[in-house]
């Protein structure tokens, strides 16, 4: 009897097969990236469509000037952003929408894992920008940025700190390894 040796031989993929597999992976990755960007944009757009809800101890409204002045434990909430202060002056546009907020006294803002404080703050709706002034701080998780003035661009999650009376200070913790 003769021994017959059968071996399974797989040919290496042709250039076309190799190229096609790479194209599929690239297409999947591209679609995934677009989906993540769309989800992020949808989340931002949802927050922009949310109403501003303001509570306080007292309200003075000046219709002619389109200004509302809230005093006493003021809290303004828009979507997932909360702003607190002793006093807030709310400026309305011609449509009656909030265009600007000036907050003074024990100013505090919070958004998800970020929060900040200062003695004064301004919020600009068109830029989705909060400016904290006088002993300003912004925290994200354990990380801290301090300065006389901090510009926090909400949509971009970008902070710019400046100081005239003291140096800007940051405390940055290393990211913990996930197990």
ZADRENKE-623065 format. One record per residue (C-alpha): residue number from 1; residue in three letters; chain; x, z, y. Coordinates in steps of 0.5 Angstrom, whole numbers, plus 500, padded with zeros to 3 digits. Layout:
BEGIN
torke:torkol:marba:xx:zz:yy
NUM:ALA:A:X:Z:Y
...
***
This chain:
BEGIN
torke:torkol:marba:xx:zz:yy
1:UNK:A:500:500:500
2:UNK:A:502:498:507
3:UNK:A:502:503:513
4:UNK:A:499:500:519
5:UNK:A:500:503:525
6:UNK:A:495:503:530
7:UNK:A:497:505:537
8:UNK:A:492:505:543
9:UNK:A:495:501:549
10:UNK:A:492:502:556
11:UNK:A:494:497:561
12:UNK:A:496:499:567
13:UNK:A:490:497:572
14:UNK:A:491:491:576
15:UNK:A:492:491:583
16:UNK:A:485:489:584
17:UNK:A:482:495:580
18:UNK:A:487:500:584
19:UNK:A:485:497:591
20:UNK:A:478:498:589
21:UNK:A:479:505:587
22:UNK:A:482:506:594
23:UNK:A:477:503:598
24:UNK:A:471:507:594
25:UNK:A:475:514:596
26:UNK:A:476:511:603
27:UNK:A:469:509:604
28:UNK:A:467:516:601
29:UNK:A:472:520:606
30:UNK:A:469:516:612
31:UNK:A:462:517:610
32:UNK:A:463:525:609
33:UNK:A:467:525:616
34:UNK:A:461:521:619
35:UNK:A:456:526:616
36:UNK:A:460:532:618
37:UNK:A:461:530:626
38:UNK:A:453:528:626
39:UNK:A:451:535:623
40:UNK:A:456:538:628
41:UNK:A:453:534:634
42:UNK:A:446:535:631
43:UNK:A:447:543:632
44:UNK:A:450:542:639
45:UNK:A:444:538:641
46:UNK:A:439:543:638
47:UNK:A:442:548:642
48:UNK:A:441:544:648
49:UNK:A:434:543:647
50:UNK:A:433:551:646
51:UNK:A:429:554:652
52:UNK:A:432:559:656
53:UNK:A:429:566:655
54:UNK:A:431:571:660
55:UNK:A:429:579:660
56:UNK:A:430:584:666
57:UNK:A:427:590:669
58:UNK:A:426:586:676
59:UNK:A:425:579:678
60:UNK:A:424:576:685
61:UNK:A:423:569:685
62:UNK:A:424:564:691
63:UNK:A:420:558:690
64:UNK:A:422:554:696
65:UNK:A:430:555:694
66:UNK:A:428:555:687
67:UNK:A:432:561:686
68:UNK:A:430:567:681
69:UNK:A:434:573:682
70:UNK:A:434:578:676
71:UNK:A:436:585:676
72:UNK:A:437:591:671
73:UNK:A:439:590:664
74:UNK:A:439:582:665
75:UNK:A:439:578:658
76:UNK:A:439:571:658
77:UNK:A:438:567:651
78:UNK:A:439:560:650
79:UNK:A:439:558:642
80:UNK:A:445:562:639
81:UNK:A:448:564:646
82:UNK:A:447:570:649
83:UNK:A:449:572:657
84:UNK:A:448:580:659
85:UNK:A:449:582:666
86:UNK:A:447:587:671
87:UNK:A:444:582:676
88:UNK:A:443:574:675
89:UNK:A:442:569:680
90:UNK:A:438:563:677
91:UNK:A:438:556:680
92:UNK:A:433:551:678
93:UNK:A:433:544:679
94:UNK:A:428:539:681
95:UNK:A:425:539:674
96:UNK:A:425:547:674
97:UNK:A:430:547:669
98:UNK:A:436:552:669
99:UNK:A:442:548:672
100:UNK:A:447:554:674
101:UNK:A:447:562:673
102:UNK:A:451:567:677
103:UNK:A:452:574:674
104:UNK:A:455:580:676
105:UNK:A:456:587:674
106:UNK:A:458:588:666
107:UNK:A:458:581:664
108:UNK:A:458:580:657
109:UNK:A:457:573:653
110:UNK:A:456:572:645
111:UNK:A:456:566:641
112:UNK:A:457:566:633
113:UNK:A:464:569:632
114:UNK:A:466:569:640
115:UNK:A:464:574:645
116:UNK:A:467:575:652
117:UNK:A:466:580:658
118:UNK:A:468:580:665
119:UNK:A:465:583:672
120:UNK:A:463:576:674
121:UNK:A:461:570:671
122:UNK:A:458:563:672
123:UNK:A:454:558:668
124:UNK:A:454:551:669
125:UNK:A:449:547:665
126:UNK:A:451:540:666
127:UNK:A:458:542:663
128:UNK:A:456:547:658
129:UNK:A:461:552:662
130:UNK:A:462:559:662
131:UNK:A:467:562:667
132:UNK:A:468:569:667
133:UNK:A:472:573:673
134:UNK:A:475:579:674
135:UNK:A:478:582:668
136:UNK:A:476:577:664
137:UNK:A:476:577:656
138:UNK:A:474:572:651
139:UNK:A:475:574:643
140:UNK:A:474:570:637
141:UNK:A:474:574:631
142:UNK:A:480:578:632
143:UNK:A:484:574:637
144:UNK:A:483:575:644
145:UNK:A:485:572:651
146:UNK:A:485:576:657
147:UNK:A:486:573:665
148:UNK:A:483:574:672
149:UNK:A:479:568:670
150:UNK:A:477:564:664
151:UNK:A:473:558:663
152:UNK:A:470:557:657
153:UNK:A:467:550:655
154:UNK:A:462:552:650
155:UNK:A:461:545:647
156:UNK:A:469:544:646
157:UNK:A:470:551:644
158:UNK:A:476:551:649
159:UNK:A:478:556:653
160:UNK:A:483:556:659
161:UNK:A:485:562:662
162:UNK:A:489:563:669
163:UNK:A:491:570:673
164:UNK:A:494:571:680
165:UNK:A:494:579:679
166:UNK:A:497:579:672
167:UNK:A:500:575:667
168:UNK:A:495:571:662
169:UNK:A:495:575:655
170:UNK:A:493:572:648
171:UNK:A:493:576:642
172:UNK:A:493:571:636
173:UNK:A:492:574:629
174:UNK:A:495:569:623
175:UNK:A:489:567:618
176:UNK:A:488:570:612
177:UNK:A:489:567:606
178:UNK:A:483:565:602
179:UNK:A:483:567:594
***
